[in-house]
Amino acid sequence: MKQHLLGACVPLYLLAVMCGIPVVRAQQQPPRSTDGVPLEEFLREVHAKAHDLESSASMRDAFQAFLAAHHLSPESVRYSDFVVIRLFFEAARDGGFWNLHWQVTDQPPNSDNIWRQWSGVRSPQPARPTAIAECDELSALYAFLVERSGVRKVGLFWPYSNHTVAVWTLQPASGSPLRIVVPTSQIFLQETDSFDTHQFDPWKQKTIYEYTRRDVPDSFVLPGPLAKFFLQQIDTYAAASDSMLQHLRYVRDAVFVGNWTPDQAAQDALRLRASLASSASADARTLQSFAEDMRLARYRQ
């Protein structure tokens, strides 16, 4: 009777030890954090989405326009590099779809403080900035992300002593190198100025040093909700036309600074959607999603 009770109460592995039976323990795997995503893994997911974007009509149109503007043949520029360059421009600029917002911060010209802010974002909202940064910080962030994604020769350019943008130095298969201005904010620019603007002469600066500083390591962990938000924003906005993304950049900025309410932004998006031609299906979907996000933001405030 006592033996029966002993067998019922003692764990099986202890009984095995008591009986001299060797026990093989399963190797414990380190737990994977469900609250965060390492930067290396996040960038792999962004790269996969960039690959998918290569087939979008708006990205192909942007590439053809870029080639025509610089009198380049398609073989002169790697299309996959161009997609990465444009994707991070639209995502990480002031008012872009990762919700960064320009403001004077007096921080050094690197993206360290942006990553510090991002590390504390647990509930990103469509109508609120994910981080506040100045032009040199935004340009450093852009250059860092592009370099970590495998595209070289992106550095910082000071068109004025108090302003910074990014520059992509492109060496075509034949011909002289090109310096492509990537304005990570609209400071000193008009609404018609965007990627590859000619309002700043990048050759005024003798040397554009490639930004190779590792602002954060590959092991840096983005909060899970923020990483998910960034990836969803790519899905929602990255396939829209250049002109649509530029328009929404200004609308986001108006919401961030309080000139527009989220509801006004939603109404503007729906009005614009109603005026689109039937062929602009990607832009129509983008505007519908933007309006829905802004309307949800009204109830979250």
C-alpha positions as MATLAB code, in Angstrom:
seq = 'MKQHLLGACVPLYLLAVMCGIPVVRAQQQPPRSTDGVPLEEFLREVHAKAHDLESSASMRDAFQAFLAAHHLSPESVRYSDFVVIRLFFEAARDGGFWNLHWQVTDQPPNSDNIWRQWSGVRSPQPARPTAIAECDELSALYAFLVERSGVRKVGLFWPYSNHTVAVWTLQPASGSPLRIVVPTSQIFLQETDSFDTHQFDPWKQKTIYEYTRRDVPDSFVLPGPLAKFFLQQIDTYAAASDSMLQHLRYVRDAVFVGNWTPDQAAQDALRLRASLASSASADARTLQSFAEDMRLARYRQ';
ca = [
       0.000    0.000    0.000;
       2.829    2.378    0.900;
       4.613    1.546   -2.341;
       1.470    2.327   -4.298;
       1.154    5.721   -2.602;
       4.824    6.417   -3.202;
       4.446    5.725   -6.930;
       1.420    7.975   -7.114;
       3.072   10.926   -5.391;
       6.693   10.871   -6.567;
       7.432   12.319  -10.045;
       8.370    9.720  -12.641;
      11.862   11.125  -13.222;
      12.620   10.754   -9.485;
      11.417    7.150   -9.555;
      13.697    6.537  -12.510;
      16.662    7.963  -10.632;
      15.790    5.925   -7.548;
      15.694    2.773   -9.696;
      18.997    3.532  -11.393;
      17.491    4.234  -14.807;
      19.455    6.934  -16.701;
      17.430   10.020  -17.456;
      18.009   12.055  -20.617;
      16.989   15.683  -20.095;
      15.673   17.664  -23.042;
      17.851   20.647  -23.917;
      16.061   23.847  -23.064;
      15.942   26.396  -25.858;
      16.409   30.029  -24.857;
      13.011   31.721  -24.749;
      12.278   33.995  -27.695;
      11.049   37.394  -26.654;
       7.463   38.024  -27.662;
       7.740   41.693  -26.707;
      10.467   42.729  -29.115;
      12.086   42.157  -32.496;
      15.880   42.347  -32.968;
      16.937   44.916  -35.539;
      18.539   42.265  -37.738;
      15.287   40.311  -37.940;
      13.249   43.476  -38.499;
      15.449   44.557  -41.411;
      15.119   41.107  -42.980;
      11.362   41.563  -42.968;
      11.677   45.051  -44.437;
      13.968   43.676  -47.146;
      11.363   41.043  -48.046;
       8.738   43.766  -48.372;
      11.106   45.828  -50.518;
      11.457   42.825  -52.815;
       7.673   42.622  -53.118;
       7.540   46.347  -53.922;
       9.700   45.827  -56.984;
       6.603   44.665  -58.871;
       4.416   47.633  -57.905;
       3.398   49.987  -60.696;
       4.205   53.129  -58.699;
       7.749   51.972  -57.918;
       8.386   51.032  -61.548;
       7.070   54.448  -62.630;
       9.315   56.208  -60.110;
      12.329   54.268  -61.366;
      11.598   55.097  -64.991;
      11.183   58.775  -64.124;
      14.490   58.715  -62.235;
      16.313   57.128  -65.191;
      14.828   59.648  -67.603;
      15.719   62.613  -65.387;
      19.379   61.580  -65.327;
      19.559   60.145  -68.866;
      20.469   56.702  -67.567;
      19.913   53.276  -69.021;
      18.134   50.687  -66.857;
      21.383   48.733  -66.586;
      23.124   51.718  -64.995;
      21.304   51.427  -61.660;
      20.349   48.364  -59.652;
      16.586   48.485  -59.415;
      16.625   46.696  -56.060;
      18.899   49.430  -54.637;
      16.558   52.114  -55.909;
      13.590   50.420  -54.214;
      15.421   50.316  -50.872;
      16.496   53.953  -51.257;
      12.930   55.079  -51.967;
      11.269   52.854  -49.370;
      13.321   54.186  -46.475;
      12.950   57.742  -47.770;
       9.174   57.562  -47.600;
       9.197   55.685  -44.285;
      11.810   57.541  -42.256;
      11.513   61.154  -43.375;
       9.738   63.874  -41.441;
       6.024   63.140  -41.812;
       6.691   59.820  -43.537;
       4.663   56.726  -42.814;
       6.803   55.690  -39.826;
       5.502   58.863  -38.142;
       8.760   60.679  -37.441;
       8.407   64.380  -36.741;
      10.939   67.177  -37.198;
      11.668   69.465  -34.295;
      14.789   71.231  -33.012;
      16.478   68.893  -30.535;
      20.135   69.994  -30.415;
      21.204   66.346  -30.546;
      24.401   65.114  -32.280;
      24.192   64.178  -36.004;
      23.378   60.518  -35.436;
      20.192   58.544  -34.850;
      20.933   57.351  -31.298;
      18.194   59.422  -29.710;
      15.599   58.213  -32.223;
      16.339   54.620  -31.270;
      16.121   55.553  -27.585;
      12.673   57.008  -28.181;
      11.572   54.020  -30.250;
      12.650   51.630  -27.500;
       9.890   53.083  -25.307;
       7.036   53.031  -27.825;
       4.649   50.252  -26.793;
       1.455   51.554  -28.381;
       2.128   53.426  -31.653;
      -0.739   55.581  -32.907;
      -1.361   56.690  -36.522;
      -1.928   60.315  -35.486;
       1.060   60.650  -33.167;
       4.819   60.780  -33.818;
       6.849   57.703  -32.968;
       9.902   59.917  -32.407;
      10.979   63.573  -32.519;
      14.205   64.424  -34.338;
      16.084   67.194  -36.090;
      17.204   67.139  -39.724;
      20.683   65.763  -39.050;
      19.264   62.950  -36.892;
      16.718   62.048  -39.573;
      19.411   62.018  -42.254;
      21.672   59.846  -40.105;
      18.802   57.429  -39.454;
      18.106   57.180  -43.158;
      21.764   56.593  -44.037;
      22.114   53.989  -41.282;
      19.027   52.028  -42.355;
      20.000   52.068  -46.024;
      23.561   50.949  -45.278;
      22.346   48.147  -43.009;
      20.103   47.044  -45.887;
      23.033   46.656  -48.255;
      23.019   49.902  -50.251;
      26.309   51.804  -50.148;
      27.480   55.378  -50.602;
      24.872   57.284  -48.596;
      26.150   60.124  -46.443;
      25.280   63.478  -44.926;
      25.301   66.818  -46.734;
      25.059   70.282  -45.177;
      23.531   72.642  -47.787;
      23.560   75.278  -45.039;
      25.371   75.435  -41.736;
      22.098   74.798  -39.900;
      20.584   72.151  -42.133;
      21.350   68.552  -43.114;
      20.027   66.165  -45.743;
      21.199   62.782  -47.023;
      22.936   62.184  -50.351;
      23.166   58.953  -52.319;
      26.291   58.878  -54.485;
      25.591   56.764  -57.509;
      28.229   55.547  -59.908;
      26.577   54.506  -63.185;
      28.131   51.739  -65.254;
      29.391   54.455  -67.577;
      29.740   58.182  -67.016;
      30.407   60.471  -64.084;
      29.126   59.851  -60.550;
      25.790   61.333  -59.528;
      24.844   62.823  -56.183;
      21.167   62.321  -55.414;
      19.742   64.566  -52.712;
      17.443   62.769  -50.264;
      15.635   65.453  -48.225;
      14.640   63.842  -44.945;
      12.653   66.951  -44.024;
      10.973   69.763  -45.957;
      13.020   72.515  -44.334;
      13.865   75.185  -46.943;
      11.815   73.255  -49.515;
       8.422   73.636  -51.186;
       5.640   71.074  -51.408;
       6.786   70.224  -54.936;
      10.285   69.296  -53.701;
      10.854   65.675  -52.817;
      13.331   62.866  -53.512;
      16.138   63.947  -55.891;
      15.346   67.637  -55.413;
      17.587   70.132  -57.193;
      17.030   72.903  -54.666;
      20.306   71.958  -52.958;
      23.567   71.538  -54.881;
      25.309   68.499  -53.353;
      28.546   69.316  -55.193;
      29.012   72.387  -52.966;
      30.363   69.976  -50.352;
      33.750   68.671  -51.441;
      33.316   65.193  -49.980;
      30.222   63.197  -49.027;
      31.518   60.700  -46.511;
      29.652   57.412  -46.456;
      27.753   57.000  -43.188;
      29.127   53.789  -41.730;
      28.560   54.448  -38.038;
      26.647   51.644  -36.309;
      24.143   53.743  -34.378;
      22.684   50.630  -32.755;
      23.801   46.976  -32.953;
      21.947   44.263  -34.847;
      20.853   42.913  -31.470;
      18.969   46.122  -30.625;
      15.372   45.161  -29.848;
      12.458   47.156  -31.215;
       9.270   46.844  -29.178;
       7.028   44.270  -30.834;
       4.032   46.597  -31.344;
       6.262   49.249  -32.948;
       7.938   46.775  -35.309;
       4.516   45.447  -36.289;
       3.263   49.016  -36.867;
       6.237   49.861  -39.105;
       5.737   46.734  -41.220;
       1.998   47.333  -41.513;
       2.679   50.913  -42.607;
       4.871   49.599  -45.426;
       2.046   47.322  -46.544;
      -0.447   50.190  -46.420;
       1.494   53.057  -47.969;
       4.639   52.015  -49.830;
       2.864   51.109  -53.084;
       1.163   54.505  -53.407;
       2.286   57.036  -55.994;
       4.975   59.601  -55.235;
       2.512   62.464  -55.371;
       0.127   60.709  -52.986;
       2.875   59.990  -50.471;
       3.978   63.610  -50.659;
       0.435   64.810  -50.010;
      -0.024   62.496  -47.027;
       3.315   63.599  -45.632;
       1.963   67.149  -45.361;
      -1.332   65.968  -43.900;
       0.447   63.938  -41.193;
       2.595   66.931  -40.357;
      -0.506   69.117  -40.013;
      -1.981   66.585  -37.576;
       1.263   66.280  -35.598;
       1.545   70.048  -35.049;
      -2.175   70.445  -34.291;
      -3.171   72.455  -37.363;
      -5.578   69.681  -38.377;
      -7.536   67.243  -36.288;
      -7.441   63.550  -37.208;
     -11.054   63.860  -38.326;
     -10.173   66.700  -40.718;
      -7.342   64.567  -42.104;
      -9.775   61.689  -42.638;
     -12.257   63.927  -44.442;
      -9.501   65.278  -46.703;
      -8.442   61.724  -47.591;
     -11.974   60.667  -48.459;
     -12.568   63.774  -50.590;
      -9.361   63.120  -52.486;
     -10.246   59.451  -52.886;
     -13.583   60.373  -54.456;
     -11.813   62.517  -57.052;
      -9.380   59.830  -58.227;
      -9.615   58.115  -61.569;
     -10.608   54.468  -61.500;
      -7.104   53.490  -62.622;
      -5.550   54.859  -59.408;
      -6.538   51.846  -57.340;
      -3.381   51.771  -55.177;
      -3.814   55.413  -54.203;
      -7.520   54.848  -53.510;
      -6.729   51.974  -51.128;
      -4.056   54.063  -49.424;
      -6.421   56.970  -48.863;
      -9.157   54.702  -47.528;
      -6.731   53.156  -45.035;
      -5.424   56.574  -44.019;
      -8.952   57.841  -43.401;
      -9.812   54.808  -41.303;
      -6.635   55.214  -39.236;
      -7.331   58.882  -38.616;
     -10.908   58.174  -37.575;
      -9.744   55.518  -35.123;
      -7.212   57.998  -33.744;
     -10.073   60.325  -32.811;
     -11.325   57.754  -30.297;
      -7.886   56.946  -28.933;
      -7.030   60.512  -27.965;
];
